[in-house]
C-alpha cells in the first residue's frame, strides 16, 4: 500500500470527542490555547518556550497541513463534541511507513486536563493506527518525570521498553534529560 494514497477521515470520533487534522485557519484558536496553557506545558514542550504571534502559529499550522497531505506527519486537533472547544493537540509522528511504526504525541489545554480526554484520544488513535494504517508498532515517548504523560501508556497496556539516558535536551534547552520509550505492538 502506497502511503500517499492512504485516506484519512475528516475526523475520528470517540464518545465525547472528535479528532481532526489541523487546518489552515486554526492558528488563532491554537495560539490562545497555548497561551492559556503555557505554564503547564513549558516544562515538557520546547515549542512553548518560543513565544509566537498568531500569524506565526498559523504559518506553523499550514506547514503541518502540508506534511499531513504528504503523509509525513499527522498533526491533529482534539475537540469536545458538546461545544466544539479545542481540548489539545495530538498526532502520529516519527513515521516509518516501511515498518509501519508510528509515535503518538499529545498535549492538553490546561482547562481540560485530568478529565480523561487524552486517554480517550490515544485509545482512538491506537485503534485507527492498527485498523487503517496496519501499524505494527506504536510508540509513546515522554520524560520520566512527566507523570501525567506517563500515565497514558501505562493505563493503555503499553510496555516500557526502556529509558534512554541523556537522550534529549530539556524543554528549556538547559540540561540533558532521559526519555521513556513505551510501545504497543501488533501480535
Secondary structure as the mmCIF struct_conf table of DSSP 4:
data_model
#
loop_
_struct_conf.conf_type_id
_struct_conf.id
_struct_conf.beg_label_comp_id
_struct_conf.beg_label_asym_id
_struct_conf.beg_label_seq_id
_struct_conf.end_label_comp_id
_struct_conf.end_label_asym_id
_struct_conf.end_label_seq_id
HELX_RH_3T_P HELX_RH_3T_P1 UNK A 3 UNK A 5
BEND BEND1 UNK A 10 UNK A 10
STRN STRN1 UNK A 12 UNK A 13
BEND BEND2 UNK A 15 UNK A 16
STRN STRN2 UNK A 17 UNK A 21
TURN_TY1_P TURN_TY1_P1 UNK A 24 UNK A 25
HELX_RH_AL_P HELX_RH_AL_P1 UNK A 27 UNK A 41
TURN_TY1_P TURN_TY1_P2 UNK A 42 UNK A 44
HELX_RH_3T_P HELX_RH_3T_P2 UNK A 46 UNK A 49
BEND BEND3 UNK A 50 UNK A 50
HELX_RH_AL_P HELX_RH_AL_P2 UNK A 54 UNK A 69
TURN_TY1_P TURN_TY1_P3 UNK A 70 UNK A 71
BEND BEND4 UNK A 72 UNK A 72
STRN STRN3 UNK A 74 UNK A 80
TURN_TY1_P TURN_TY1_P4 UNK A 81 UNK A 83
STRN STRN4 UNK A 86 UNK A 96
TURN_TY1_P TURN_TY1_P5 UNK A 97 UNK A 100
STRN STRN5 UNK A 101 UNK A 108
HELX_RH_3T_P HELX_RH_3T_P3 UNK A 110 UNK A 112
TURN_TY1_P TURN_TY1_P6 UNK A 113 UNK A 114
BEND BEND5 UNK A 115 UNK A 116
HELX_RH_AL_P HELX_RH_AL_P3 UNK A 117 UNK A 132
BEND BEND6 UNK A 133 UNK A 133
BEND BEND7 UNK A 136 UNK A 136
STRN STRN6 UNK A 137 UNK A 142
TURN_TY1_P TURN_TY1_P7 UNK A 144 UNK A 145
HELX_RH_AL_P HELX_RH_AL_P4 UNK A 147 UNK A 155
TURN_TY1_P TURN_TY1_P8 UNK A 156 UNK A 157
STRN STRN7 UNK A 159 UNK A 169
TURN_TY1_P TURN_TY1_P9 UNK A 171 UNK A 172
BEND BEND8 UNK A 173 UNK A 175
STRN STRN8 UNK A 176 UNK A 185
#
